[in-house]
Amino acid sequence: MKKMKTVFQNCEGCEEKICLSEMRAHLNKCQPYISKYGPLVELGKIACREETYVCPFCPEELEEDELVHHCFIFHPSESRLVTCPICRLRPGGDSSYNSSFHKHLQTRHSIYYEKLHCK
C-alpha cells in the first residue's frame, strides 16, 4: 500500500498524472475515461447470475439457463452459423465451434441441457 501512495501513472482517459492509491476514485469521475471505457464496476457488487445474453436468433435477452431453454424450445430447427453469446462474453470462453449451435449448447452448456431434458 505504501508504494501505491508514491507511484503515479497517467489516466487512460484524460492523461492526467494520478497517484495509484487514488486512481480508482479518479476513474469513477473522469468523463473522458467513462466515455471511452464505460463506468468502473466493482467486482464484488455484481452477482454472476445477473448476466444476460442476447439470443443469436432473435433479440430476446436471457440468463444462461434461460437462453439454453429458449433456443431448444423456440429455435429447434435453426441451422444458421452463429457465435455463442455465452462463450463470447466469458473470459477465456471459446465461441468458435464447427458443429451446430444446438450441439454446442449440449456439449458446452450441458448442465442446463440435462436439467431441461431429465425432468
N, CA, C and O of each residue as an XYZ file, in Angstrom:
476
protein
N       0.832     -1.201      0.000
C       0.000      0.000      0.000
C       0.873      1.259      0.000
O       0.519      2.264     -0.616
N       2.000      1.198      0.686
C       2.872      2.352      0.755
C       3.357      2.757     -0.629
O       3.421      3.942     -0.958
N       3.703      1.739     -1.446
C       4.201      2.020     -2.783
C       3.130      2.698     -3.645
O       3.441      3.569     -4.457
N       1.872      2.294     -3.465
C       0.793      2.888     -4.251
C       0.639      4.377     -3.969
O       0.125      5.117     -4.808
N       1.078      4.820     -2.803
C       0.971      6.237     -2.459
C       2.129      7.064     -3.023
O       2.114      8.293     -2.961
N       3.131      6.375     -3.572
C       4.287      7.094     -4.106
C       4.440      6.939     -5.618
O       5.278      7.605     -6.226
N       3.643      6.074     -6.222
C       3.748      5.826     -7.663
C       2.608      6.547     -8.380
O       1.454      6.493     -7.953
N       2.953      7.222     -9.475
C       1.964      7.945    -10.267
C       1.904      7.350    -11.668
O       2.899      6.849    -12.193
N       0.721      7.415    -12.258
C       0.519      6.889    -13.611
C      -0.467      7.793    -14.324
O      -1.342      8.388    -13.696
N      -0.322      7.895    -15.645
C      -1.260      8.701    -16.423
C      -2.610      7.994    -16.524
O      -2.679      6.785    -16.744
N      -3.664      8.760    -16.364
C      -5.016      8.248    -16.555
C      -5.187      7.935    -18.038
O      -4.765      8.718    -18.889
N      -5.805      6.794    -18.354
C      -6.010      6.414    -19.751
C      -7.085      7.256    -20.439
O      -7.208      7.234    -21.664
N      -7.850      7.985    -19.659
C      -8.892      8.822    -20.239
C      -8.449     10.245    -20.507
O      -8.617     10.759    -21.613
N      -7.877     10.889    -19.482
C      -7.535     12.308    -19.603
C      -6.035     12.576    -19.607
O      -5.612     13.720    -19.773
N      -5.220     11.527    -19.425
C      -3.752     11.633    -19.411
C      -3.207     12.400    -18.207
O      -2.009     12.682    -18.159
N      -4.047     12.741    -17.241
C      -3.574     13.417    -16.026
C      -2.787     12.422    -15.183
O      -3.173     11.257    -15.084
N      -1.691     12.866    -14.576
C      -0.891     12.000    -13.721
C      -1.609     11.861    -12.379
O      -1.884     12.849    -11.699
N      -1.907     10.604    -12.012
C      -2.680     10.328    -10.797
C      -1.911      9.351     -9.923
O      -1.304      8.405    -10.423
N      -1.938      9.580     -8.627
C      -1.349      8.655     -7.667
C      -2.137      7.345     -7.723
O      -3.368      7.368     -7.720
N      -1.444      6.199     -7.775
C      -2.133      4.916     -7.914
C      -3.141      4.658     -6.797
O      -4.174      4.030     -7.026
N      -2.849      5.134     -5.602
C      -3.781      4.912     -4.491
C      -5.090      5.678     -4.680
O      -6.079      5.394     -4.005
N      -5.096      6.643     -5.594
C      -6.310      7.428     -5.835
C      -6.878      7.226     -7.236
O      -7.834      7.895     -7.629
N      -6.283      6.300     -7.984
C      -6.693      6.097     -9.379
C      -8.159      5.657     -9.495
O      -8.892      6.182    -10.333
N      -8.589      4.708     -8.672
C      -9.968      4.222     -8.762
C     -10.973      5.354     -8.543
O     -11.949      5.467     -9.284
N     -10.741      6.176     -7.547
C     -11.624      7.309     -7.271
C     -11.626      8.271     -8.461
O     -12.672      8.797     -8.843
N     -10.447      8.494     -9.042
C     -10.350      9.375    -10.207
C     -11.131      8.802    -11.391
O     -11.897      9.516    -12.038
N     -10.932      7.506    -11.673
C     -11.594      6.888    -12.832
C     -13.106      6.867    -12.693
O     -13.824      6.887    -13.692
N     -13.596      6.825    -11.449
C     -15.044      6.840    -11.227
C     -15.689      8.153    -11.654
O     -16.889      8.197    -11.925
N     -14.891      9.233    -11.716
C     -15.480     10.525    -12.099
C     -14.835     11.152    -13.337
O     -15.236     12.240    -13.749
N     -13.851     10.489    -13.934
C     -13.167     11.011    -15.118
C     -14.038     10.787    -16.365
O     -14.166      9.661    -16.844
N     -14.628     11.861    -16.881
C     -15.549     11.745    -18.012
C     -14.903     11.187    -19.283
O     -15.529     10.369    -19.957
N     -13.673     11.596    -19.643
C     -13.058     11.000    -20.833
C     -12.878      9.479    -20.690
O     -13.079      8.732    -21.648
N     -12.499      9.032    -19.489
C     -12.329      7.599    -19.246
C     -13.675      6.883    -19.339
O     -13.778      5.844    -19.991
N     -14.697      7.425    -18.697
C     -16.034      6.819    -18.694
C     -16.602      6.779    -20.107
O     -17.238      5.797    -20.489
N     -16.379      7.840    -20.893
C     -16.859      7.861    -22.280
C     -16.170      6.791    -23.124
O     -16.791      6.179    -23.993
N     -14.892      6.573    -22.863
C     -14.106      5.623    -23.658
C     -14.341      4.172    -23.243
O     -14.490      3.303    -24.102
N     -14.375      3.895    -21.915
C     -14.431      2.521    -21.409
C     -15.708      2.176    -20.654
O     -15.947      1.005    -20.360
N     -16.525      3.159    -20.336
C     -17.699      2.901    -19.504
C     -17.331      3.040    -18.031
O     -16.151      3.107    -17.687
N     -18.337      3.083    -17.165
C     -18.066      3.260    -15.734
C     -17.375      2.028    -15.141
O     -17.560      0.908    -15.618
N     -16.582      2.252    -14.099
C     -15.941      1.146    -13.395
C     -17.005      0.309    -12.706
O     -18.007      0.836    -12.221
N     -16.783     -0.991    -12.667
C     -17.700     -1.896    -11.986
C     -16.907     -2.624    -10.916
O     -15.896     -3.262    -11.209
N     -17.362     -2.529     -9.684
C     -16.701     -3.225     -8.581
C     -17.000     -4.709     -8.704
O     -18.157     -5.101     -8.857
N     -15.965     -5.536     -8.638
C     -16.128     -6.967     -8.856
C     -17.103     -7.628     -7.893
O     -17.892     -8.471     -8.320
N     -17.081     -7.286     -6.642
C     -17.938     -7.937     -5.671
C     -19.381     -7.477     -5.693
O     -20.217     -8.047     -4.991
N     -19.693     -6.470     -6.476
C     -21.024     -5.890     -6.426
C     -21.997     -6.441     -7.464
O     -23.173     -6.080     -7.453
N     -21.524     -7.315     -8.368
C     -22.407     -7.863     -9.381
C     -22.537     -9.355     -9.159
O     -21.534    -10.065     -9.089
N     -23.748     -9.827     -9.049
C     -23.966    -11.264     -8.903
C     -23.830    -11.914    -10.273
O     -24.331    -11.391    -11.269
N     -23.165    -13.032    -10.318
C     -22.928    -13.725    -11.598
C     -24.223    -14.069    -12.308
O     -24.281    -14.016    -13.537
N     -25.241    -14.414    -11.582
C     -26.491    -14.848    -12.188
C     -27.249    -13.701    -12.863
O     -28.235    -13.949    -13.558
N     -26.813    -12.465    -12.675
C     -27.498    -11.345    -13.308
C     -27.073    -11.131    -14.752
O     -27.644    -10.288    -15.445
N     -26.068    -11.891    -15.221
C     -25.607    -11.729    -16.593
C     -26.697    -12.180    -17.551
O     -27.322    -13.224    -17.360
N     -26.912    -11.380    -18.580
C     -27.874    -11.775    -19.600
C     -27.171    -11.836    -20.945
O     -26.161    -11.170    -21.174
N     -27.729    -12.648    -21.822
C     -27.158    -12.874    -23.141
C     -28.263    -12.715    -24.176
O     -29.408    -13.098    -23.941
N     -27.910    -12.150    -25.314
C     -28.881    -11.964    -26.391
C     -28.905    -13.237    -27.226
O     -27.864    -13.751    -27.635
N     -30.099    -13.728    -27.466
C     -30.275    -14.914    -28.303
C     -29.688    -14.620    -29.687
O     -29.940    -13.549    -30.240
N     -28.912    -15.546    -30.255
C     -28.327    -15.294    -31.573
C     -29.336    -15.356    -32.724
O     -29.006    -15.017    -33.860
N     -30.560    -15.787    -32.428
C     -31.581    -15.925    -33.472
C     -32.680    -14.867    -33.389
O     -33.400    -14.648    -34.363
N     -32.814    -14.210    -32.235
C     -33.834    -13.167    -32.069
C     -33.324    -12.182    -31.013
O     -32.309    -12.464    -30.376
N     -33.979    -11.050    -30.802
C     -33.460    -10.040    -29.871
C     -33.745    -10.305    -28.388
O     -33.571     -9.399    -27.573
N     -34.167    -11.493    -28.017
C     -34.505    -11.818    -26.632
C     -33.246    -11.819    -25.751
O     -32.233    -12.410    -26.126
N     -33.303    -11.156    -24.577
C     -32.198    -11.153    -23.606
C     -32.556    -12.085    -22.466
O     -33.613    -11.949    -21.850
N     -31.657    -13.048    -22.183
C     -31.948    -14.083    -21.203
C     -30.725    -14.431    -20.375
O     -29.594    -14.202    -20.804
N     -30.950    -14.993    -19.167
C     -29.861    -15.547    -18.383
C     -29.419    -16.839    -19.056
O     -30.110    -17.354    -19.934
N     -28.259    -17.364    -18.640
C     -27.671    -18.516    -19.337
C     -28.618    -19.707    -19.435
O     -28.839    -20.227    -20.529
N     -29.172    -20.141    -18.324
C     -30.048    -21.310    -18.374
C     -31.311    -21.034    -19.190
O     -31.817    -21.921    -19.878
N     -31.813    -19.811    -19.112
C     -32.990    -19.438    -19.902
C     -32.673    -19.415    -21.392
O     -33.512    -19.789    -22.212
N     -31.459    -18.977    -21.750
C     -31.060    -18.933    -23.153
C     -31.004    -20.341    -23.746
O     -31.484    -20.574    -24.855
N     -30.415    -21.273    -23.002
C     -30.340    -22.659    -23.471
C     -31.748    -23.193    -23.693
O     -32.042    -23.748    -24.752
N     -32.611    -23.031    -22.714
C     -34.000    -23.483    -22.812
C     -34.704    -22.809    -23.992
O     -35.368    -23.474    -24.788
N     -34.558    -21.511    -24.095
C     -35.189    -20.722    -25.158
C     -34.786    -21.237    -26.544
O     -35.640    -21.409    -27.413
N     -33.506    -21.480    -26.748
C     -33.023    -21.930    -28.065
C     -33.585    -23.293    -28.437
O     -33.937    -23.525    -29.594
N     -33.673    -24.199    -27.462
C     -34.224    -25.525    -27.759
C     -35.737    -25.486    -27.967
O     -36.270    -26.276    -28.747
N     -36.422    -24.597    -27.293
C     -37.887    -24.521    -27.407
C     -38.335    -23.682    -28.601
O     -39.212    -24.101    -29.356
N     -37.746    -22.507    -28.777
C     -38.223    -21.576    -29.801
C     -37.439    -21.607    -31.116
O     -37.925    -21.108    -32.131
N     -36.246    -22.180    -31.111
C     -35.435    -22.218    -32.342
C     -34.867    -23.621    -32.595
O     -33.686    -23.744    -32.917
N     -35.670    -24.674    -32.459
C     -35.124    -26.034    -32.562
C     -34.593    -26.398    -33.950
O     -33.689    -27.227    -34.063
N     -35.128    -25.804    -34.984
C     -34.701    -26.179    -36.338
C     -33.777    -25.140    -36.969
O     -33.454    -25.233    -38.154
N     -33.354    -24.162    -36.189
C     -32.477    -23.103    -36.694
C     -31.103    -23.691    -37.015
O     -30.501    -24.351    -36.168
N     -30.606    -23.461    -38.221
C     -29.322    -24.053    -38.607
C     -28.271    -23.013    -39.017
O     -27.180    -23.373    -39.459
N     -28.600    -21.734    -38.870
C     -27.613    -20.695    -39.209
C     -26.385    -20.815    -38.321
O     -26.493    -21.185    -37.152
N     -25.215    -20.502    -38.874
C     -23.989    -20.473    -38.077
C     -23.983    -19.179    -37.274
O     -24.057    -18.087    -37.839
N     -23.895    -19.307    -35.970
C     -23.896    -18.143    -35.079
C     -22.790    -18.297    -34.048
O     -22.255    -19.388    -33.852
N     -22.457    -17.199    -33.396
C     -21.475    -17.196    -32.317
C     -22.206    -17.364    -30.996
O     -23.255    -16.757    -30.784
N     -21.666    -18.174    -30.117
C     -22.289    -18.387    -28.811
C     -22.159    -17.120    -27.965
O     -21.047    -16.694    -27.652
N     -23.290    -16.518    -27.594
C     -23.224    -15.276    -26.808
C     -22.704    -15.504    -25.392
O     -22.184    -14.575    -24.774
N     -22.833    -16.706    -24.874
C     -22.346    -17.012    -23.519
C     -20.828    -17.078    -23.533
O     -20.165    -16.408    -22.742
N     -20.277    -17.887    -24.433
C     -18.822    -18.060    -24.504
C     -18.121    -16.772    -24.926
O     -17.022    -16.476    -24.457
N     -18.757    -16.011    -25.809
C     -18.146    -14.786    -26.321
C     -17.888    -13.779    -25.207
O     -16.906    -13.040    -25.261
N     -18.755    -13.740    -24.201
C     -18.626    -12.745    -23.135
C     -17.851    -13.225    -21.923
O     -17.591    -12.437    -21.013
N     -17.477    -14.489    -21.885
C     -16.742    -15.023    -20.744
C     -15.246    -14.930    -20.970
O     -14.767    -15.181    -22.075
N     -14.501    -14.569    -19.929
C     -13.042    -14.567    -20.074
C     -12.556    -15.980    -20.407
O     -12.902    -16.939    -19.717
N     -11.773    -16.099    -21.441
C     -11.260    -17.401    -21.851
C     -12.273    -18.278    -22.542
O     -11.968    -19.417    -22.895
N     -13.483    -17.766    -22.741
C     -14.521    -18.546    -23.410
C     -14.214    -18.684    -24.886
O     -13.804    -17.718    -25.531
N     -14.408    -19.874    -25.424
C     -14.136    -20.126    -26.837
C     -15.459    -20.193    -27.577
O     -16.198    -21.169    -27.454
N     -15.757    -19.159    -28.341
C     -17.037    -19.114    -29.048
C     -16.945    -19.727    -30.436
O     -17.907    -19.671    -31.202
N     -15.800    -20.311    -30.768
C     -15.663    -20.938    -32.078
C     -15.947    -22.432    -31.957
O     -15.474    -23.085    -31.026
N     -16.700    -22.959    -32.877
C     -17.027    -24.376    -32.900
C     -17.421    -24.743    -34.317
O     -17.802    -23.879    -35.108
N     -17.328    -26.018    -34.636
C     -17.553    -26.467    -36.009
C     -18.936    -27.068    -36.240
O     -19.368    -27.203    -37.384
N     -19.625    -27.425    -35.175
C     -20.948    -28.037    -35.345
C     -22.044    -26.995    -35.144
O     -21.767    -25.798    -35.072
N     -23.261    -27.450    -35.058
C     -24.384    -26.524    -34.906
C     -24.370    -25.872    -33.523
O     -23.749    -26.374    -32.586
N     -25.057    -24.763    -33.424
C     -25.159    -24.051    -32.158
C     -25.852    -24.925    -31.116
O     -25.459    -24.924    -29.950
N     -26.878    -25.670    -31.524
C     -27.592    -26.543    -30.589
C     -26.669    -27.639    -30.050
O     -26.729    -27.979    -28.869
N     -25.829    -28.183    -30.907
C     -24.857    -29.192    -30.471
C     -23.865    -28.559    -29.491
O     -23.481    -29.179    -28.499
N     -23.461    -27.337    -29.775
C     -22.567    -26.599    -28.879
C     -23.222    -26.419    -27.510
O     -22.574    -26.619    -26.482
N     -24.496    -26.044    -27.491
C     -25.204    -25.873    -26.219
C     -25.232    -27.184    -25.444
O     -25.058    -27.197    -24.225
N     -25.452    -28.281    -26.152
C     -25.489    -29.596    -25.495
C     -24.147    -29.938    -24.861
O     -24.103    -30.457    -23.746
N     -23.065    -29.655    -25.555
C     -21.759    -30.058    -25.043
C     -21.144    -29.048    -24.086
O     -20.629    -29.439    -23.039
N     -21.180    -27.765    -24.412
C     -20.537    -26.749    -23.578
C     -21.385    -26.315    -22.386
O     -20.849    -25.989    -21.327
N     -22.665    -26.310    -22.551
C     -23.571    -25.803    -21.510
C     -24.529    -26.914    -21.093
O     -25.717    -26.676    -20.874
N     -23.998    -28.126    -20.986
C     -24.808    -29.323    -20.776
C     -25.511    -29.369    -19.436
O     -26.534    -30.043    -19.308
N     -24.995    -28.670    -18.426
C     -25.669    -28.707    -17.127
C     -27.116    -28.229    -17.275
O     -28.021    -28.785    -16.653
N     -27.328    -27.217    -18.086
C     -28.682    -26.705    -18.299
C     -29.464    -27.616    -19.229
O     -30.665    -27.809    -19.042
N     -28.804    -28.170    -20.216
C     -29.462    -29.081    -21.151
C     -29.954    -30.315    -20.411
O     -31.080    -30.763    -20.626
N     -29.108    -30.870    -19.533
C     -29.512    -32.055    -18.761
C     -30.680    -31.742    -17.850
O     -31.592    -32.559    -17.721
N     -30.678    -30.571    -17.210
C     -31.778    -30.187    -16.347
C     -33.081    -30.115    -17.125
O     -34.131    -30.512    -16.621
N     -33.017    -29.612    -18.347
C     -34.224    -29.459    -19.156
C     -34.779    -30.799    -19.611
O     -35.996    -30.983    -19.636
N     -33.931    -31.716    -19.964
C     -34.386    -32.952    -20.580
C     -34.441    -34.143    -19.635
O     -34.801    -35.242    -20.057
N     -34.095    -33.953    -18.378
C     -34.136    -35.061    -17.426
C     -35.276    -34.910    -16.430
O     -35.385    -35.696    -15.489
N     -36.111    -33.922    -16.624
C     -37.226    -33.701    -15.679
C     -38.383    -34.587    -16.033
O     -39.415    -34.553    -15.363
